[in-house]
Amino acid sequence: MARDEMALEAVAYEPPPESAAQRRLPLDVGWIVAREAPGYLVRLGDGAEHHATLGAGVLPALADECVREGRPVLVRASDDGWVVLGALQTAPSAAVVRDGVVTVTGREVRLEAEAELLVEAGPTRLRLDRRGRVSLTAERLTMRVASLIKLIASKVELP
């Protein structure tokens, strides 16, 4: 092949047509500042505020937690307005799951339930309810106490 036959022609580059996904606006980071029916008020990094709805799979409880904790969220503008796609994790998880074991650690661990807290393992059950009642159901109960067991009640029944 002769050298002049190898010369390349200069051609204007034309990118391939954009897909719908490529035409979308990029993701933004924002903060949910308030719940406003039917969605949320989100403040972007530039200070602009927009009404947003929750994307598929984003639970309202997560959005409410982001409001309380000031956790940043990922948002995107869409044809229907702004959408919250999820939250950014900025602290270690409280629970780690390994081989089916969930461990929660902390200086103080607090569990709060509006109506009832229930802990179950096989046939054993510990139930705490909002009326101040505690129920422990088990096949056997062993208590090892180094010093004192003190029961304060108006009535104690033993079988």
WOVEN-V960423 format. One record per residue. RES is the residue in three letters. NEAR is the number of other ideal C-beta (glycine too) atoms within 12 Angstrom. Layout:
RES_NEAR + RES_NEAR
//
This chain:
MET_6 + ALA_6 + ARG_6 + ASP_7 + GLU_8 + MET_8 + ALA_9 + LEU_7 + GLU_7 + ALA_6 + VAL_6 + ALA_6 + TYR_6 + GLU_7 + PRO_8 + PRO_7 + PRO_8 + GLU_10 + SER_9 + ALA_9 + ALA_10 + GLN_11 + ARG_12 + ARG_16 + LEU_17 + PRO_14 + LEU_22 + ASP_27 + VAL_24 + GLY_37 + TRP_32 + ILE_40 + VAL_25 + ALA_19 + ARG_23 + GLU_18 + ALA_10 + PRO_13 + GLY_24 + TYR_34 + LEU_28 + VAL_39 + ARG_26 + LEU_27 + GLY_16 + ASP_11 + GLY_11 + ALA_18 + GLU_20 + HIS_29 + HIS_26 + ALA_37 + THR_28 + LEU_30 + GLY_26 + ALA_11 + GLY_13 + VAL_26 + LEU_15 + PRO_20 + ALA_13 + LEU_25 + ALA_35 + ASP_20 + GLU_19 + CYS_36 + VAL_26 + ARG_16 + GLU_18 + GLY_17 + ARG_24 + PRO_27 + VAL_40 + LEU_29 + VAL_40 + ARG_28 + ALA_24 + SER_22 + ASP_11 + ASP_13 + GLY_21 + TRP_32 + VAL_31 + VAL_43 + LEU_29 + GLY_25 + ALA_33 + LEU_22 + GLN_16 + THR_14 + ALA_13 + PRO_10 + SER_14 + ALA_16 + ALA_14 + VAL_13 + VAL_11 + ARG_9 + ASP_7 + GLY_7 + VAL_9 + VAL_12 + THR_14 + VAL_16 + THR_12 + GLY_13 + ARG_6 + GLU_8 + VAL_11 + ARG_10 + LEU_16 + GLU_10 + ALA_13 + GLU_9 + ALA_12 + GLU_20 + LEU_19 + LEU_18 + VAL_18 + GLU_15 + ALA_12 + GLY_9 + PRO_10 + THR_16 + ARG_18 + LEU_19 + ARG_20 + LEU_20 + ASP_15 + ARG_13 + ARG_10 + GLY_8 + ARG_13 + VAL_16 + SER_18 + LEU_19 + THR_17 + ALA_17 + GLU_11 + ARG_9 + LEU_10 + THR_7 + MET_11 + ARG_7 + VAL_8 + ALA_6 + SER_6 + LEU_7 + ILE_10 + LYS_8 + LEU_11 + ILE_7 + ALA_8 + SER_6 + LYS_7 + VAL_10 + GLU_7 + LEU_6 + PRO_3
//
